């Protein structure tokens, strides 16, 4: 029978992994119940080769998945040499305690469905729980993607699970729209026809159903456009007056 994973290229043997099941662990800080482990440069799971520092999607159950970065690939005798990996988790919106972060429900709306936060939370997981490789882009790179799918995520802040803090904090994230809230790529925006500044349609009184037919101008651009119209009208009157005078000269 084919096994779903295989270990390639053994690198070294260490005494670092705590005895027991795949519980939360930071390999660099464990000093007790040491078991010999073997480290590897890469591994193959269901035909896909994975390396250290790859970002992957991990299956929790039939309905839930997590995102993590592979830090180490290894096997240990305590688990009968079953291949495993040390990972660093990326938290999603649903993994965070917004009461402690003091983020209101209104502010939580501006955290996107595909937004993740790199953390200092590490675990040891079985390799067979890895589903596939994913990409984690900066928000600016994510915005430029022509095709976005469930394997592409974005980030703009780190989350410290010990201090329960975002870095930078939510209040320091880049703002958008006249409401001065952070951008959420999952939300609908409309851009000014002149300066290309983006706003939420509801913030400027535009109904979602009419957005495709609307030419929106922000207030500064409206004033500029009005001045330009007045100046153009004045120029036309001057030209008309010149032609009138030439007719009689």
N, C-alpha and C positions, 0 to 999 in steps of 0.2 A: 504493500500500500504506500502511495506517495505521501510524504509529509509536507505540510504547507510552507515550511521554511527550511533554510539551510544556512550554515555559518561558513564564511569564507575568510581566508587569510588570518590565522591566529597571530596576535601581536605580542602579548605578554601575559603573565599570570600575576595577580595581585591578591593581597589579603585585605579586602576592603568592604565587602558586602555583608550587611547584617543577616543573621540567620532568620529564616521565616518566609512567609509568602510575600507576594508583590505589594508590600505596604509602602507608604510614603517614606522616602529615604534620601538623604543627601550623602553621596558616597564619600565626599571629602571630609565629612564631620563624624563618621561612624568610627568608634574606637572599641566597641565590644562585640562579642559573638562573631568574631571574624571567620569567614569562610574563604577558601581559595577560589578565585574566579579567573576566567580567561577573557581577555579583551580581543575584539576583532575589528578590522577596518571596514567591513561591509557584511551584509547579509541579504539573502534572497527570500522574499515572502510571496507566495502565490505567483512566482515567475517574475516579480519585480525586484530589482536590486536597490538596496537602501544603504546610505552611507551616514556617518556622523555629520551632524548639522543639517541634514535633510529635515524639512518641516512636513509633517504627516497628519493625516486624519485617522483617529483611533476610535474603534467601536466600543461604546459602553454597553449598549443593549440594542434591541431591535429598532428602537426609535431615536436613540441619542448617539451623537458622536462628539469627540473632542478634537482639539488641535494641539500639537506639541512638536517641539524640536528634539531630534535625537542627539543626545550628548555622548552616550557610550553604547556599544553593542557588545554583549558578553554572554557567558554561560557560567554556571556555578554548580559545584558538586552537590550542594544542599538540595537543589531542585533537579537532581539526576541529569545535570547538564542540559536542561531545557533552555534554549536561547531566549534571552530577554534584552531589554534596553533600558537605560536610564534616560528619562525625558524631562524636558522643561516645559511646563504647560503654558499655553495661551488661554486666558480666560475669555469667555464670551459674556454678552450682556446678562444672561441668566445665571451666571456663576458668581455675580458680585452682590454685595450687601449695600444697597443704595441708601439705607437708613444711616449706616455708619459713615458712608461717603457724603451724606447730607445732600443727595441729589433728589429733587422733587420728581414726581411723576411727569410733570411738564418738561423738565430737563432731560429725563430718560428717553424721551421721544427722539432726541437728537443723537442717540447712539444707534448705529445702523445694525441691521441683521447680520451682515458679513464683517462686522468690526470685531477685532480680537485685541487682547492686551497681553504682551509678553510679561511673565511673572517670575518670581524667584521660588516658585513651588515646583519641586522635583519629585518624581516617582520612579519606581522600577516596574515595568510592564512586560507581559509576554509578547514576543514578536508577532505571534499569530493574531493579536488584536489590531495590528496595523491594517488599514484599508487601502490607502493610496497616498501618493505625494500631493501636496498642495502648495500654493504660493501665498506668501504674506507680503503685501506691498505697502508702501507708504500711501497715505490718502491721496496725495497729488498724483502718484503713479496709477492708482486705482481709477481715478477720474479719467485718465487718458486711455484706459483700456477700451478697445473697440468691442470686445466680447467678454462679458463677465458671467461666470458660472459658479456652481457650488464648491469648486476647488480653488477659488481665488478669494482671498480675504484681504482686509486692509487694517492698518494700525496707525495711531497717532499719539499714543501714550502708553507708558508702562504701568503695571500695577504691582505694588509691594503688598504681599499677602500678610506680612508680619505687622507692618504699620497700618495696613488697610488704607493705602493712599494711592492716588494716581499721580504720575509724573509725566508731563506737567499736569497740574490740576485742571479740572473741567473749566474753571473760570478763565484759564489762560489759553484755551484752544482758540484757533483762528475763527473769527466771527464772519457771518454772512447775513445778508438781508437787513432790513431796517429794524428787525426785532433783536439784532445783535446776538444771535444764537449760533452755535457751531453747525457746520454743514453735516447733513445726513444724506448720503447719495441715494438712499431709498425714497427720499421725499421728492415732491414735484417742485420745480423752480421755473421761473421765467426771467429772461435776460432783457436788460434795457437795449433798445435798438441803437442807441448812440454810444454809450460807454461800456456796454456788456456787463454791467453789474447785475448780480442775480438775487432774486427775492422769492419768497413764498407767495404764490398768487393771492392766498387769503389775507396776507399782511398788507396788500395794496388794493384790496377790494375786488379782486378778479375771481370769478367762479371757475372751478376746474373745468367744467364742461365747455367753456368758451375760450380756453387758453390758446388753442391753435389758430384762432381767428383774431387774436389780440396783438396789436403792436404796442408794446409797453415802453414808456419813457419815464425814467425816475424824475423826481422833482427838480434836481439841479439841471438835468438835461432838458426838461420841459421849459425852464426859464431861459436856458441858452437858446433853445429852438425858437422861443417866442421873440427873443432879442434879434436872432438872425432873420426872422420873418419881417420884423419892423425895419431892420437895416436894408433888407432886400426891397421892401416896399418904398423906402426912402430913395434908394438908388434908382428904382424905376421912375419915380416922380421926377428926379433930377434929369434923367435921360429924356423923358417926355418933354420937359421944359426946354431942354437944349434944342430938341428937334423943332419945337414950336418957335423958338427964337430964330433958328436958321431959316425957317420958312418965310419970315418977314424981313430978314437982313438982306 
